[in-house]
Amino acid sequence: MFSEGREDVNDEERAGRPSTSTTDEKINEMEKMILANRRITVREVAEDLNISIGSCHSIFINDLGMRRVAAKFVPKLFNCDLKQHRMNIANEMLDSVRDDPNLLQRVITGDEAWVYGYDVETKAQSSQWKLPHEPIPKKARQVRSNVKVLLTVFFDCRGVVQHEFLPQGRTVNKEYYLQVMRNLREAIRQKRPDLWKNKNWLLHHDNAPAHTSLLVRDFLAKNITLMMPQPPYSPDLAPCDFFLFPKLKRPMKGRRYATLDEIKTASKEELKNILKNDFLKCFEDWKNRWHKCIISHGDYFEGDKIGYGNHEATLDRSNVYRWYKMFSEGREDVNDEERAGRPSTSTTDEKINEVEKMILANR
């Protein structure tokens, strides 16, 4: 163009064409195509409807309010019976808590989990700050270490009651778990004398074969141990899975432990670092998860927007705790009260320079 006399790179004025893409007819056609095939691509829709990819994408986002997401891995795809079973247990537990507000204070829950000599960092943990002109950080693909130890933990709303490690060369079978139950009873006698004296504590664990073996069930029945139900394939409703083990393992990811003793020492240290308030919040979250299970009609609900009443909202954990505290103190609505603000002293040259130094020293 420049060799032919063009002197600038700006487009010349030209006659446009009226937009015929974003019409009710096109939107309805697109919605039908998507609902018939959820995996259809923007390009395929654009070609079928003879509209541009940009217009098609705009209709997806702005008019239909849809976005393309990857499927989430779940332990099991539930049938109607399993969903109903999850809902029944959630309803049963919520009714029990309503009848006895102190019920969860008497529950001792536990499970087993592998702790590794090296566990790969999550994407969030390995993320870094970068400037616009800097290349994207890179890291080598890594796998978990073969050095590992099985940790069994039981806890209640006050903290850890009992923990132990699986001896080398042993497996979690009914005989081993029977000994774990004996050790747990002794730990309750020493650390929770009030529960031991009243004999009103409840045991909660999942449905692993060792946990539900006849040998273990007979032992629990002879000692009149009350059991709390746990639906199958439901880590989202098990405190160890949604709270304790992620909180224990997250600080250990990316670190290397050469020996089993080092893994055990680090595990015990992380258990000690979990605060009492964290355990209390865990049991409050447990109740909220029963509600979410019912609202989700028994399906997995992690990452979903849960509708409460006529509202669609993602009820985050911090707001649940904040609202619970306000309402228990007599608050009747969740709207913030008027308050005096303070002048912003954050965005100053001095603060900006300090922040930059900190980030460059630790990305």
C-alpha positions, 0 to 999 in steps of 0.5 A, a space after each residue: 500500500 505504501 509503495 502505491 502512495 499510501 501515507 498512513 496505516 489507519 483504515 479508510 472510511 468504508 460503508 458498513 453493514 447493519 448488524 444482523 447477528 444479535 437478533 432474538 431469532 439468532 439468540 434462540 437458534 444458538 441457545 437450542 444448538 448449545 442445549 442440544 450439544 454442550 460441547 459444540 464450539 463457537 466456530 461451529 455455531 458461527 459457521 452454522 448460523 453464518 455469523 462472525 465468531 466475534 458476534 457469536 462469542 458476544 451472544 454466548 457471554 452477554 445474551 445467554 450468560 454462558 461460558 465454556 468450562 472443563 468438567 470437574 472430576 468427582 469420585 463417582 457419578 451418582 444415580 438417583 438412589 445415591 443422591 437421595 441417600 445423601 439427601 436423607 443423611 443430610 436432612 437427618 443430621 440437620 434435624 438432629 442438630 436442631 433438636 440438640 444444638 450441642 450435638 456436633 460438640 460431641 462428635 469425633 471424626 477421623 480418617 487415614 491419608 498418605 503423607 509424601 516425602 515430596 508432594 507437588 505444589 498446586 498451581 496457586 502455590 507455584 504462581 508468581 508475580 511478573 512484570 509485563 515485559 518479563 517472560 512467563 515463569 517455567 517449571 519442570 513437571 514433577 511427581 509425588 515421592 515414593 517415600 510416604 507414610 499413612 497418617 490416621 487422625 481423629 479430631 473434634 471441635 476442640 482439636 486433635 484427639 488422636 493421631 498415629 502412623 501406620 507401621 512399615 510393612 502393615 496395611 489398614 485391615 480390620 485387625 489394624 483398625 480395631 487397634 486404632 479404635 482401642 487407642 482412640 478410646 484411650 485417647 478420649 479417656 485421657 483428653 476428653 474426660 467429660 465425653 468419656 464420663 458421660 459416654 455420649 460421644 459419637 464416632 464418625 468415619 467413612 465406609 472403608 472396608 476396614 471401618 465397616 468390618 464385622 470385627 470393628 462393628 462388634 467392638 463398637 457395639 460392645 462398647 456402646 459407641 454411638 455412630 454418626 452416618 456418612 454417605 458413600 462416595 462423599 468426601 465433600 461431606 467428610 471433615 477430614 477430606 474437606 478440611 483437615 487433610 488439605 490444611 495439613 498437606 498444603 504447607 508441606 507441598 513443594 518441600 522435600 523430606 528425605 526420611 519417614 521420620 522427617 515426614 512424621 515430624 513435619 506432619 505432627 508440627 502441621 497438626 499442632 499449627 491448626 488453630 482451635 478456631 479452625 476446628 470450630 469453623 470446620 464443624 460449622 462448615 459441615 452444617 453448611 455442606 449438609 444444606 448445600 447437599 440438599 439444595 443440590 438435590 444430593 449431587 456434588 456441589 463443590 464450585 457450584 453456585 448455590 441458590 438460597 431462596 430466590 437468590 443465586 449466590 456463591 456463599 463463601 465461607 468467610 461470610 457464613 461465619 461473619 453472618 452467623 456471628 452477627 445473627 447470634 449477637 442479635 443482628 436481624 439483617 446482613 446489610 452493612 451499617 453506616 460507618 465513618 471511612 478513613 482516608 486512603 494512605 495506601 497508594 503512595 510512592 513510598 508504599 508502591 516502592 516497598 511493595 515492588 521491593 518485596 515482590 522482586 525479593 520473593 515472587 
